[in-house]
Amino acid sequence: MRHRKGPYLILSEHSSEIPEYLEASVVVGLSGYSSRASLADAVKNRRFPQPVKTGRRAVRWRTADILPFLGAE
């Protein structure tokens, strides 16, 4: 799968369900960090929650973990 450009969070028009896990591009867009590198720096310095490893080279953030940091509980 190719990476999509931009912080897209696509929800079906028939579903208002928020996904349990979010990709880095979505987290960057929602959090206000300027890039994946700045997000990685925030994670490294414990200013943002740690991601969850979902594959050999893939990580995602649990929505429940990042909502408090976004002020949207």
VENMOFEN-V351384 format. One record per residue. RES is the residue in three letters. SS is DSSP state (~ for helix, > for strand, _ for the rest). OMEGA is omega as a letter, one per 40 degrees, with the letter a starting at -180 (* if undefined). Layout:
# VENMOFEN-V351384
res = [RES,RES]
ss = [SS,SS]
omega = [OMEGA,OMEGA]
This chain:
# VENMOFEN-V351384
res = [MET,ARG,HIS,ARG,LYS,GLY,PRO,TYR,LEU,ILE,LEU,SER,GLU,HIS,SER,SER,GLU,ILE,PRO,GLU,TYR,LEU,GLU,ALA,SER,VAL,VAL,VAL,GLY,LEU,SER,GLY,TYR,SER,SER,ARG,ALA,SER,LEU,ALA,ASP,ALA,VAL,LYS,ASN,ARG,ARG,PHE,PRO,GLN,PRO,VAL,LYS,THR,GLY,ARG,ARG,ALA,VAL,ARG,TRP,ARG,THR,ALA,ASP,ILE,LEU,PRO,PHE,LEU,GLY,ALA,GLU]
ss = [_,_,_,_,_,_,_,_,_,_,_,_,_,_,_,_,_,_,_,_,>,>,_,~,~,~,~,~,~,~,~,_,_,_,_,~,~,~,~,~,~,~,~,~,_,_,_,_,_,_,_,>,>,_,_,_,_,_,>,>,>,>,~,~,~,~,~,~,~,~,_,_,_]
omega = [i,i,i,i,i,a,a,i,a,i,i,i,i,a,i,a,i,a,a,a,a,i,a,a,i,a,i,a,a,a,a,i,a,a,i,i,i,i,i,i,i,i,a,a,i,i,a,a,i,i,i,i,a,i,a,a,a,i,i,i,i,i,a,i,a,a,i,i,i,a,a,a,*]
